[in-house]
């Protein structure tokens, strides 16, 4: 087996994150029996991970020791250190952790993950990574041998996760599992070419927002297609029809001004962005523009109080309500703002 250090570096190069805090403890046959008996674990198990202490325990005298380390230490360790789904487990007591793992997920509260239950997200990722590391370190035959002895449900879960990776791409798969997102404009462009159906019809695609690893990826897209929003748990697309965009530009709508002045080009020509920015700077401030932003503020305030929406949606609506309100007040005074961040500081 490659050293744990080399495998950890491989993960860092491949994913952009690695094991930092997780500990590994290996027990002899006698120690393992005592450990399982004391903690009420099944004695036939060969590995256990404790999220609260970020510790992987494995039985040393096992023909699958290497694979068990991949599964428990790297699989569950990475998940509980870095995934937004797994990190929550570290702060739950046993009863609450069981509820979190085994109860059906409320999609309004958690849009991340591949499965409907977190226990399958938790185990599925560890199995997927175990398989990946087995291939990387030439233990594929041993992995197949181990898998052949597991229940059918385990095999089906692994297949499901492999198919999810192929469907979402490696980048999209890890993002959907709640891991930090490390990317460049090229990374996003490659992803969108493959997964965004309207890519060819998009005149301009901008990356905006906080751009932090654990934040949603916010994309502003001008297209000939219809205006609509899309959110899948980590990717938030504001797609706007070209005619709608030009009308909002005339009305100095802050929701289109912000991405134009703060965004990074993923697709499109810089000259086009500069032309739109010039038009906004030169656009006359009209009473219609002031009233439009005031009306949008009230609309967003209404959405922020709608209990049928998710907490995330209500928070976004509340934030935009303030942005529109401050923007309208400044426009009334003849002042133009070019980013929501500026407005929310006021």
Residue pairs with C-beta under 8 A, 6 or more apart in sequence:
1 66
1 69
1 137
1 139
2 10
2 137
4 19
4 24
4 69
4 73
7 70
7 74
7 133
7 136
7 137
8 18
8 19
8 74
9 18
10 136
11 17
11 18
11 19
11 74
11 78
12 18
15 78
15 174
15 179
15 182
16 180
16 182
16 213
17 78
17 81
17 82
17 179
17 180
17 182
18 78
19 73
19 74
19 77
19 78
19 81
20 81
21 54
21 81
22 54
22 55
22 56
22 73
22 77
22 78
22 80
22 81
23 53
23 54
23 55
23 56
24 55
24 56
24 58
24 69
24 72
24 73
25 55
25 56
25 57
25 58
26 57
26 58
26 59
26 60
26 65
27 35
27 57
27 58
27 59
27 60
28 60
28 61
29 59
29 60
29 61
32 43
32 59
32 60
32 61
33 43
35 41
35 57
36 42
36 43
36 45
37 43
39 48
41 48
45 59
46 58
46 59
46 62
46 64
46 65
46 68
47 56
47 57
47 58
47 59
47 68
47 69
47 71
47 72
48 56
48 57
48 58
48 72
49 55
49 56
49 57
49 72
49 73
49 76
49 77
49 80
50 57
51 76
51 80
51 86
51 89
51 90
51 92
51 97
52 89
52 90
52 91
52 92
52 97
54 77
54 80
54 81
54 90
56 69
56 72
56 73
56 76
56 77
57 72
58 65
58 68
58 69
58 72
58 73
59 65
59 68
62 68
63 142
64 142
64 146
66 137
66 139
66 142
67 130
67 134
67 139
67 142
67 143
67 146
70 129
70 130
70 133
70 134
71 126
71 127
71 129
71 130
72 126
74 129
74 130
74 133
75 125
75 126
75 127
75 128
75 129
75 130
76 86
76 122
76 126
78 125
78 129
78 179
79 85
79 86
79 122
79 125
79 126
79 177
80 86
80 87
80 89
80 90
81 87
82 179
82 180
83 112
83 125
83 177
83 178
83 179
84 112
84 178
84 179
84 214
85 110
85 112
85 113
85 118
85 121
85 122
85 177
85 178
86 122
86 178
88 100
89 97
89 100
89 101
89 122
92 100
100 118
101 117
101 118
101 119
101 122
102 117
102 118
102 119
103 117
104 116
104 117
105 113
105 115
105 116
105 117
105 118
108 310
108 311
109 310
109 311
110 233
111 231
111 232
111 233
111 234
112 176
112 177
112 178
112 233
112 234
113 121
113 176
113 177
113 178
113 233
114 120
114 121
114 124
114 160
114 161
114 164
114 173
114 176
114 177
115 121
115 124
115 160
120 157
121 177
123 154
123 157
124 157
124 158
124 160
124 161
125 161
125 177
127 154
127 157
127 158
127 161
128 158
128 161
128 162
128 165
130 143
131 143
131 158
131 162
133 139
134 140
134 142
134 143
135 143
147 154
147 155
147 158
164 173
164 176
165 173
168 175
168 176
168 195
169 191
169 194
169 195
171 181
171 183
171 187
171 191
172 191
172 195
172 235
174 181
175 181
175 217
175 234
175 235
176 232
176 233
176 234
178 234
180 213
180 214
181 213
181 214
181 217
181 234
182 213
183 217
185 207
185 264
185 265
185 266
188 207
188 217
188 219
188 266
189 205
189 266
189 267
192 199
192 205
192 219
192 266
192 267
193 199
196 202
196 237
198 221
198 223
198 225
198 239
199 267
201 223
201 224
201 225
202 221
202 222
202 223
202 267
202 268
203 222
203 223
203 224
203 242
203 268
203 272
204 220
204 221
204 222
204 265
204 267
204 268
204 272
204 273
205 219
205 220
205 221
205 265
205 266
205 267
205 268
206 219
206 220
206 221
206 259
206 260
206 263
206 264
206 265
206 266
206 268
206 273
207 217
207 218
207 219
207 263
207 264
207 265
207 266
208 218
208 219
208 220
208 258
208 259
208 262
208 263
208 264
209 215
209 216
209 217
209 218
209 236
210 218
211 217
211 264
216 231
216 234
216 235
216 236
217 234
217 235
217 236
218 236
218 238
218 259
219 235
219 236
219 237
219 238
219 266
220 238
220 240
220 256
220 259
220 260
220 263
221 237
221 238
221 239
221 240
222 240
222 242
222 245
222 268
223 239
223 240
223 241
223 242
224 241
224 242
225 239
225 241
226 239
226 241
227 239
227 240
227 241
227 244
228 239
229 236
229 237
229 238
229 239
230 236
230 237
230 239
231 237
238 255
238 259
240 248
240 256
245 256
248 255
248 256
249 256
249 276
249 279
249 280
249 283
250 283
250 289
251 288
251 289
251 292
251 293
252 280
252 283
252 285
252 289
252 292
252 293
252 327
252 331
252 336
253 292
253 293
253 296
254 293
254 323
254 324
254 327
254 337
254 340
254 343
255 296
255 320
257 280
257 337
257 338
257 339
258 323
258 338
258 339
258 340
260 273
260 276
260 277
260 280
261 277
261 280
261 338
261 339
262 338
262 339
262 341
263 273
265 273
280 336
280 338
281 336
283 289
285 331
285 334
285 336
289 331
290 328
290 331
290 332
291 328
293 324
293 325
293 327
293 328
293 331
294 324
294 325
294 328
296 320
296 324
297 320
297 321
297 322
297 323
297 324
297 325
297 328
298 321
300 317
300 318
300 320
300 321
300 324
301 317
301 318
301 321
303 309
303 313
303 314
303 317
304 314
304 315
304 317
304 318
304 321
305 314
306 314
306 317
309 317
319 340
319 344
320 340
322 343
322 344
323 340
323 343
323 344
326 337
326 343
326 344
326 346
327 337
327 343
330 336
330 337
330 343
337 343
